[in-house]
């Protein structure tokens, strides 16, 4: 018998014997005759540390959630435009859409940069700011889709760890 630590979540395996105290900390005893890959439970032993098994679907879902958070954050970061940096959080992006829907801006119109300094801006320049945000968000979307595919098809912890925003 060997002791293993299950990563991610509790997993039931045939032949596993453990005490409640060990299970509370994620440790289990297993019979070495258990297969390296069990297709019914999708458990995979790490090639370098035979003692550790990983529930890959659970780990993949965790990685996908992290990628989703990183994607959302990257779409709301400040953006450089017109030799300054503008706020591009959700409120700012929605406000730009609202102002652009009017079709024009009044004389002496300004937009606040990330430090809340007023920056004179024309309607066309505001369209340019909106386009810069759109272009950045499209780049992020493509990157997000590629990383989701990499994470979803990972077959090892190493492959999954290599998927980085």
C-alpha positions in Angstrom: 0.0 0.0 0.0 1.0 3.6 -0.7 -0.4 6.8 0.5 -1.6 9.3 -2.1 -3.0 12.8 -1.9 -5.9 13.6 -4.2 -5.7 17.0 -5.7 -8.8 19.1 -6.5 -11.7 17.3 -4.9 -12.6 14.1 -3.1 -12.6 11.1 -5.4 -13.9 7.6 -4.8 -11.7 4.8 -6.0 -12.2 1.0 -5.8 -9.7 -0.5 -3.4 -9.0 2.8 -1.5 -8.7 2.4 2.2 -8.3 5.5 4.5 -9.2 6.9 7.9 -11.6 9.8 8.3 -8.7 11.9 9.6 -6.6 11.2 6.5 -9.5 11.8 4.2 -10.1 15.2 5.9 -6.6 16.2 4.7 -7.0 14.6 1.3 -4.8 11.6 2.0 -5.7 8.0 0.9 -4.1 4.6 0.9 -4.3 2.7 -2.4 -3.4 -0.6 -3.8 -0.5 -0.2 -6.3 -2.4 -2.5 -8.7 -4.9 0.2 -9.5 -4.5 1.4 -13.1 -2.5 4.5 -14.0 -5.5 5.8 -16.0 -9.0 5.0 -15.0 -11.4 6.1 -17.8 -14.5 5.8 -15.7 -13.2 8.3 -13.1 -10.8 10.3 -15.4 -8.0 10.1 -12.8 -4.4 10.4 -14.0 -1.3 9.8 -12.0 1.4 12.4 -12.4 4.3 10.8 -14.3 6.9 12.3 -11.9 5.2 11.6 -8.6 3.4 8.3 -8.7 1.9 9.1 -5.3 -0.2 11.9 -6.6 -3.3 11.6 -8.7 -5.2 14.4 -10.4 -8.8 14.7 -11.3 -8.1 16.3 -14.7 -11.7 17.4 -15.5 -11.8 19.2 -12.2 -8.4 20.8 -12.7 -9.3 21.8 -16.3 -12.5 23.4 -15.1 -10.5 25.3 -12.4 -8.1 26.5 -15.1 -11.0 27.5 -17.4 -12.5 29.6 -14.6 -9.2 31.4 -14.0 -8.8 32.1 -17.7 -12.4 33.6 -17.8 -11.4 35.9 -14.9 -8.2 36.9 -16.7 -10.1 37.5 -19.9 -12.6 39.7 -18.2 -9.9 41.7 -16.4 -7.9 42.2 -19.5 -11.0 43.7 -21.3 -11.4 46.3 -18.6 -7.8 47.5 -18.2 -6.9 51.1 -18.9 -6.0 51.8 -22.5 -3.4 54.1 -24.2 -4.8 56.5 -26.8 -4.0 60.0 -27.9 -0.7 60.1 -25.9 -2.5 59.4 -22.6 -4.1 56.5 -20.8 -7.9 56.3 -20.5 -10.0 54.3 -18.1 -11.7 51.4 -20.0 -13.6 49.8 -17.2 -17.2 48.6 -17.8 -18.7 51.9 -16.8 -16.4 53.8 -19.1 -17.0 51.5 -22.0 -20.8 51.7 -21.6 -20.6 55.5 -21.3 -18.6 55.7 -24.6 -21.3 53.7 -26.4 -24.0 56.0 -24.9 -22.2 59.2 -26.0 -21.4 57.8 -29.5 -25.0 56.8 -30.0 -25.9 60.5 -29.9 -24.0 61.1 -33.2 -22.0 64.1 -32.0 -20.5 65.8 -29.0 -20.8 69.4 -27.9 -18.0 72.0 -28.4 -15.3 71.8 -25.7 -16.2 68.2 -24.9 -13.7 66.3 -22.9 -13.1 62.7 -21.6 -11.4 61.9 -18.4 -8.1 60.0 -18.5 -7.2 57.4 -15.9 -6.1 60.1 -13.4 -9.4 62.0 -14.0 -7.7 64.8 -15.9 -10.0 66.3 -18.6 -8.8 65.6 -22.1 -10.4 67.5 -24.9 -11.7 65.0 -27.4 -13.8 65.3 -30.6 -16.5 62.9 -31.7 -14.1 61.3 -34.2 -11.4 60.9 -31.5 -14.0 59.3 -29.2 -14.8 56.9 -32.0 -11.1 56.2 -32.2 -11.0 55.5 -28.5 -13.9 53.1 -28.8 -12.3 51.4 -31.8 -9.0 51.0 -29.8 -11.0 49.3 -27.0 -12.8 47.1 -29.5 -9.6 46.1 -31.2 -8.0 45.2 -27.9 -11.0 43.3 -26.7 -11.1 41.3 -30.0 -7.4 40.4 -29.6 -8.2 39.2 -26.0 -11.2 37.2 -27.3 -9.1 35.3 -29.8 -6.4 34.7 -27.2 -9.1 33.5 -24.7 -10.5 31.0 -27.2 -7.0 29.6 -28.0 -6.2 29.2 -24.3 -9.5 27.6 -23.6 -8.8 25.0 -26.3 -5.3 24.4 -24.9 -6.7 23.9 -21.4 -9.6 21.7 -22.5 -7.3 19.4 -24.3 -4.5 19.2 -21.7 -3.7 15.6 -20.7 -1.3 16.4 -17.9 -0.8 18.8 -15.1 2.3 20.2 -16.8 0.4 20.9 -20.0 -2.3 22.6 -17.9 0.2 24.7 -16.0 1.7 25.8 -19.3 -1.6 27.5 -20.2 -1.0 31.0 -18.9 -2.8 34.3 -19.8 
